[in-house]
Amino acid sequence: MRIVNLNFVRKLTSGLERRFKVYTALSPLAMFGEVLMETTIPLVMAKIVDVGIKNRDVAIVLKLGGIMVAMSFFSLFCGAACGRLSSLAAFGFSRNLRRKLFNHVQSFSFSNMDTFGTGSLVTRLTTDVTNVQNLYQQLIRAAIRSPLMLIIGTIMAFRINSSLACVFFVAIPILALVLSLIATKAYPRFSEMFTKYDKLNTAVQECLIAIRVVKAFVREKSESERFNFIADDLRKTQVSAEKIVILNQPIMHLVVYSCILSVLWFGGNMILSEKMQLGELISFLTYINQILMSLMMLSMIFVQFILSRASVSRISEVLDVESDIKNPEKSENENSVQNLEVNSDFGIEFDHVFFSYDKNISNCVLSDVCLKIKSGATVGIIGGTGSSKSTLIQLIPRLYDVTSGSVKIGGKDVREWNLDDLRKNVAIVLQKNVLFSGTIAENLRWGNENASLAEIEEACRASDAHSFVTSFPNGYETELGQGGVNLSGGQKQRLCIARALLKKPRILILDDSTSAVDTATDLRIRSALKKEIPECTKLIIAQRIASVQDSDFIVVLNDGKIDGIGTHEELLETNRIYKEVYESQMSEN
């Protein structure tokens, strides 16, 4: 498994703003000042006891006492400064990390998203980043303080009494052994725990998004039972991981208090035999306490490291994944990326296309698809459920890439087009209508962020949405709930079509996007599209024959293969599947 390393840290901190890097650098300096004061104060205290109090010299006591107070205030100032600086640095680091992760996920293809799943990515952007943030803060604060305190305290303790300081040589190996055993046993359990977090987030996300379906089918009880089972499974995994880690504290306390008792026993005997002074023993005990507290703090950092190591691995998995859909590189002799803006040919060609979601050519959902569509043509696509209609059209804007063969626009493989240019000129209305929180106008401007109200209204009239939008009290400024929950299915479909039209696309793909509207509305939308964007190449996936029968030609898909191509009349004569669908729909009417 992968752990924290310099390359990973360098990757994460490369985008940090300068001020956060300054905070990171200044935090250890402030901590050094605090440690220096804390490790010097016991020496002053020993002088007060062994010189001032022993000799009843009030002047020395007051002088050294004043120095101690000043050192304490300076230590307090340095500690507070370090705490603030380390917190600011850690918050900046986590913001930078979340931004990197989110931006990287935005570059993912659909297949990359399928690999991780939404719930897992949410956990990595939240819980995992928080764990790494906590580790980062400890690394620039406690991980500086503890070793400094340990080293300086040990030097001071040996300086006071080297024979008594040998107690450390017994305690440190015991602690090292305990920490090694804890790390070995705890890490795999924490990795499993985060996997269970993914499942919990996925379950919550699915239930909340589909809450209306849950209530419609009276499945609240079963969903609650499902959630309780997943949550309890996570609890058991957490307990399994934590019960290893919690051994750290009692063992540490046992070693600490054993050391203190040993020092008191042997130090007391040294005072009785006049080999050591009382002030030296008091300062020695202070150093013992500082050293052992430093060891305890290091053990806590170690526990945080075990927890964060699993999070680091999961974050690394996301950052290390490169999107399998990339922009082509320009060659030295020619510009291999064609400019869509000046290209007048938006004809589409599927040239012996094979596609598999798992990249396995023997498990294709599209097989040997050959199809040519002239620029400006209107093409209907029908087929049964699972015939890969949606998969076919998703290859055009490169939401997925073909496994074999090629998809061409204007005679050029889509893999040679610039992705931004390609997708700006290809508008796709997917089966699932997605709207966002905000006003209707804000949602529509996803198609064109600079669209005027007149342009928005024009697009809505073409999609037959203007009438119902203006019926709302606030019109286009009507606030939509999450996912457009306060709209009907047909209303959402029409707004999604309007949003696509605002892009002024050269290729428009409607993936069963009028299924929730009545036939009269469907007819008005198709008539408006034919009138408003006559030069646009249009692909219409539909279940209703009426939605595609006026197309230039219709493609019938069956089990990932083209079963027939022709006009409505031709397919009624030559294609069995098309004829059966038509007759069944006519009989229903």
N, C-alpha and C positions, 0 to 999 in steps of 0.2 A: 504493500500500500504506500501511497505517496504521502510524505510528511512535509512540514514547513521547510523550505530551503531558500537559498538566496535568490534563485531565479524567480521563484514564485513571489517572494516579497518585492523584488524589483519590478515584476509585472504589475503588481497591485499598486505600488507607490509611484509608478511612472507618471500618472495623471494627477497626482496630488498638487493642489495649489501651493504656491511658495510659502504662504503664511502657515499652512499646516506642517510643512517641512520644518519651518523655523520653530514652531511649537514642539515638534518632535525632538529637535536638537537641543532646545533650551531646557526641556523637562529633566534630562539626566544631570545637567549642570546644577539646576536648583536642588535636585536630590543629593548631589555630591555635597553641597553646602550644608544640608540638613544632617547628613550622616557624619560629616566632619565635626559638627558641633556636638552631636549626641555621643560620639566616641571620645570627645575631649572632656566633656563635663565630668565623667567619673574621676578623671585625674585631678581636677580642681577640687572635687568633693573629698577625695582622699587627703589632699593637702589641708583642707579645712579641719578634718578630723585629727590627722596625725601631727599637724603643726599648730593650727590655731586653737582648737579645743584642748589638745593635750597640754599646750603651754599657756592656756588661758589668755591668749593674745587676741583681744577683741578687734583690734585694728586689722589684723590679718583676716579674721573671720568676715568682717564687713567688706573688706576689699575683695577677697576671693568670692564672697557671696554676691557682691555686685556684678563681678565678672560672670558668674554662673547665670544670673538673671538675664544679663545682656545676651549671653550665648543662647539661652533658652528662647528668648524673643526672636533672635536671628534664625534659630532652628525652626521655630514656628512659622516665620515668614517664608523661609525656603520651602518648607513642607506644603504650605498653602499654595505657593506659587507653582510648585511641582504638580499638585493635585489639579489645579486649574489648567495648566498647560497640557498635561497628559490627557485630561478629559477633552479639551478642544481638539487635540491632535487625533484622539481616537474617534471622535465624532466626525471629523473631517475624513479620516481614513475609511470609516464605514460608509459615508456618503459617496466617496469616490468608488468604493468597491461595489456598492449597489448600482451606481451609475454605469460602471463597466459591465456588470452582469446584465443589467436591463438592456443596454445598448447592444451587447453581444447577442442576447436572445432575439432582439429585433432583426438581426441579420440571419436568423435561422430559417431554413426552408421548412416546408410542412413536414417532411420526413424527419428532420432534426427534432421538431416539436413532438412528433409521435414517439420518438425515442425516450424522451424524459417524462412527458406528461405534465399537464398544467399544475397539478397539486404538488408535484416534486419541485418544480421551478419556484413556486410560491414559497415553499419551505426554505429553499436555498437562498432566496432573496431576503428572507426575514430572519428566521431562527438561526440559520447557519452564519449569516453575516453578523448577527449580534454576538454569537459565540466568538467569532474571529476578532470582532471589535474589542471584546473584553480581554482577549489574549493580547492584542496589540497594546492596550492600555497598561496591562501588567508588565509587558516586555519593556516599555519605556519608563516604567515607574518602579514597581516592586522588583522586577528582574535586575534593575540597576542598584536599588537600595540594598537588597538582601546580600548579594555577593560583596558589595563594598563594606557593609556592616560586618559580614562574616570575616573578611580579610583583615580589616582594621582592628576589629574586636579581638581576633585571635592574636594578632601582633601585640596588642596592648596587654592581653592576658598573659602571654609568654614573657612579656617584659616585666610584669609584676611578679609572677612565680611560674617558672617553666615546668617544674615537676607537677604542680597542681593542674596545669593546663593540659597535661597528658590525658586527662579524662576524655577529651575530645576524640582521641584516637580510638577509643572504644565505641563512642556514640555514633560517629559518622559512618563507619562500615555497616552498622545495623540499619541505619536510616536508608542508606544507598540500596541495600538488599531489599528492604520493604518496598521502596518506591519502584524498583525494577519489577518485582512480582505484581504489584498493583497495575503498572502500565501494561504488562503482558496480558493480564486477565481482563482488564477493563476495556481496552480499545475495541475489540470486536463486538462487545456488547453495546457500546455507544454507537457504533456503525449501524447495528441492527435497530437501535432505538430511533435513529433518524429516518430509516426506511419506514418504520411504523408511523412516524410523523407525516411522511408523504401520504400514506394511506388515509390517515385521519383528515388531512387537508383536502384530499380528493373527495372523500365521502361528504364532508361539510359543503364543499363547493357544489357538488352535484345536487345535493338535497336542496340547498338554498336557491339555486338557479331554477330547479324544476319544482319549486314548492307548490305551484298551482296544480301540477300533475299529481303530486303526492296527495294533496287534499281532495282532488277530484276522484281519485281511486281509493280514498280513505286508507292511505298507507302510512299514516303518522306513527302508529304503533310499531309497525315492522321497521320503519326507518329509524325510530328511536332505539329499537332493539339492535339494529345493525350498527348504529353509532356507539351504543353502549358496549357492544362486543369489541369494536375496534379500539375504543378508548381504554377498555380494560386490558386489552392485549398490549397497548402502549404502556399502561401503568405497570404491568408485570415486567416488561422489558426494562423500563426505567428502574424499577426496584432491583432487578437483576444486575444492572450496571452500577447503581449507586451503592449497593451493599458491599461491593468490592472497594469502591472509592472511600467509603466512610471509615474503613479500617485505618486509613491514613491518620486521622486525628487522634484516636486513642493511643495508637502506637507512638505517635510523636510526643504526646503528653507524657506517656510512660518514660520515654527516653529523657525528655527534658527534666522531669521531676527527679528521676534517678540521678542525673548529672548534678542537679542542685543539692540533693541530699549528700552525694559523695563529696562535693566541694565543701559543704558545711561540716561534714565529719572530719575530713582531712585538714581543712583550713582551720577549724577550731582547735585541733590538736597542735597545729603549727603555731597558733597564737599562744597556747599554753606553754609550748616549749620555746617561745620567744623567737621563732624563726620567721614570723610574719606579724605585721602590725594590723590593728583593727581596721583602720582606714583602708589599708590595702585589700583586706578581705571584703569589705563593703564594695569597693570599686571593682574587685575581681568578680563578685557576685553580679554586679551590674553588667559587666562584660559577658559573663556567662549567660545571663538573661538575654542580652542583645544578640549574642551568637546563636543561642537556641531558638529565639524568636525568628531570627533570620532563616534558620533551617526550616522552621515551620512554615514561614512564608514561601520559601522555595518549594516546599512540598505542596502548598496550595497552588502555586503557579504550575507545578508539575501536573496536578489534577486538572487544572484548567487547560493545560496543553493536551492532555489525553482527550478531554471533551472536544477541544477545538480541532484536534488533529483529524477527527472524522469529518468535521465541517469543512476544513481546508481541502480534504480530498474531494468532497462533493462539489465545492466551488470550483476546484481545479478541473473536474470532469466537464463542467459547463464551459469554462474559459478555454479549455484545450480543444473543444469541438469546433471544427471549421465547417461552415455551411457548405453543403454539397452543391449549392447553386451559387456560382460566382460570376462576376463580370469578366468578359474575355480580356486578355492582355493585348495591347496594341503592338503590332510588329514594327520593326524599324523601317521596312520598305513600304508598308501600306497600313492604312487605318482599317483594322478589321472590325471596328465597331461602327456600324452604319447609323446615320442620323435619321431617325424616324420622321422628324419634322419636315424634311424635304422629300421624303419618299412618297410618291403618289400611289404606289402599288401595295395594297394591303390584302392581296390574295393569300390564302392559307393552304398549305399542302402537308398532308400526313404521308410520309414516305416510309412504308413498311415499318410502322411503329409497333414496338413491343414495350409493355410496361409492367413492372412488378414492384410492389411496395417494399419488398425485402431484397430487391436487386437480384433476385434469383430468376434467371431466364426460363427455368423450367416451371415456374409458378406465376405465370403472367396473368394479369386481369385484362389486359388488352393484347391481342395477338394479330400481327401482320395487318394492321390497319392502313389502307391506302385510300386517300381522299384528297380531292382538289376542289377548292372553293375560290371562285373569282372575286376580285375586289368589288365591294358594293353589293354582293349577293346576299340574299336572305335564305338561310338554311335551317330546316327543322330537323330535330334529332329526337327520335322516340325509341322506346325499348322497355322491356320489363324491369322490375326492380332487380338491382344487382347486375345489370348488363353493362355497367361501367360508363354510362353517359357522362356523369360528372367528372370522372377521372379523365375522360378524353379531352374535355374542354379546359381542364386545369393545366394541361400540358402547354396550352397556347401562351399564357403569360408567365410560364415557367414557375408555377407554384410547385410543380414536380418536374423532374427531367426524365426523358425517355430512358428506358433500359437499353433499347436497341432501335436503330432507325433514326429518323429525324422529323422534326416539325419545322416548317419553313414559313416565313412571312416575306412576301415580295421576293421569293427565290433565295432568301438567306436563312440559314439555320437560326432559330431563335437563340441558340447558345452563343451566337456571334453578335447579338444585339446588346446594347447597353441596357441593363436591367431597369433603370429608372425611366429611360425613354420608352422602353417596351411597355411597361406597366402604366405609364401615363397615357398611353394611346390605346390601351386595351382595358375596357371597363367590364367588370364581371359582377353580376348580381347572383350571389350564391343561394343555395336552397335555404339555408338558415339566415333569416333576416336579422342583421345585427345593427342595432342603434345604441347610442350612448347617452348617458345622463347629460342634460343640457337642453337648450331650446331646439325646436324643429329647424330653425334657420342655421344654427350651429352645426347640427347633424348634416344638413344638406351641403354646407360649405366644405365638408370633407372632400367633395368632388371638385370644388374650386374655392379655395380660401378667400379669393378676391371677388367672388360672385356678388353682383348687385342684387337688390331685392327684385328688380324687374327680371333678371336672369333666373332667379330662383322660382319666381312665379311662372315663368315660361316653361321651365323644366317640369314643374308640378302640373301644369295644364296638360303637357304631353303625357304624363304618367297618370292622368285623371285623379290627381291628389289635391288640386287647388280648392275644389269645392268643400271637401271635408276639413281642410286646414283652416279655411276662412270661417268655418262654422264655429270654431273654438273662440272663446272670448278674447284671447290674446293672439289669435292668428299664428303667424310664423314665430312669434316669441313665446309660444306655449312651451312650458317646461315638460320634458319627457322624464319619466321614471327610468330607473336602471333597465337597460335593454328595451326601452319603449313599452313598458308594461301597461301603460294607460292607453294603448292603441290596439285595435284589432289586428288579426293576422293580415287581412287584405290591405289595411291602411299602412302597415309597416312595409309590405311588399311594394306598394306604390311609392312610398318615400324613398325606398332603396333604389328603385328604378330612376326616380328623379335625381337622386344623388349621383348615380352613374352617368346620367345624361349631362350633368353640369361639367363633367370632365371633357365634354365634346370629343368622345372617343372616335377612333377610326375603325375599331373593332368592338362590337357590343355583344356580350354573352349573357343571355338570360337563362339561368339554370332553374327551370320549373318555378319561375318567380312570379307567375300569375295564377298559381294553383289555388290561392285563397280568395280570388275575386270571381265574380259571376261572369258568365259568357259575354254579356253585353259590355261590361267594363273591359274585359279582355280584348274584345273587338275594337273598342275605342282606343285602347293603348296601342294595339298593333297598327291601327290606321294612322295614329299620331306619329309613331316611330317612322313609318314609311314616308310620311310627309316631311317631318322635321329633320331627319338624318338620312336622306336617300343615298348618299355616297358611302355611308358607314356599312361595313361588313357585319351582318347580324347572324348570330347563331342562337336558336331558340330551342331549348330542351323543354318538352312538355309531355304530360300524360294524355291530354285531350287532343284528339285529332284536329278539332276545330282551331286549335291554337297554331297549328303548323301547316294546314292544308293549302294556304295561299303562298307558301314559300316557293322560291325558285326551284328547289328540290328538297327531298326529305331523305334522311339517312335512318335506316332501321338497324339498331344494334341488338345483338343477341349473344349473351355469354362472352362479351368482350370482343366480338367479331362483327364485321359489317355483313348483315344478312340481306340487305337490299338498298338500292339507291334509285330515286326517281321522283317524278311529280306525284301528286295525290292520285291522279287518275291512273298513272302507270303502275303504281304500287298496288292499287286495288285489283289490277288485272294480274300482276306477276308475283306479289309477295303474300304468302299465307299469313304471316304474323300480323302484318299491317291490316289485312282484310279482316282478320278475326277481331282485332282491337276496334276497328271501325264499326263492324256489325254489332259488337257488344255495346258500344256507346250509343249507337243509333237505337238499339232496342230499349236501352234504359231511358232514352228521351221519349 
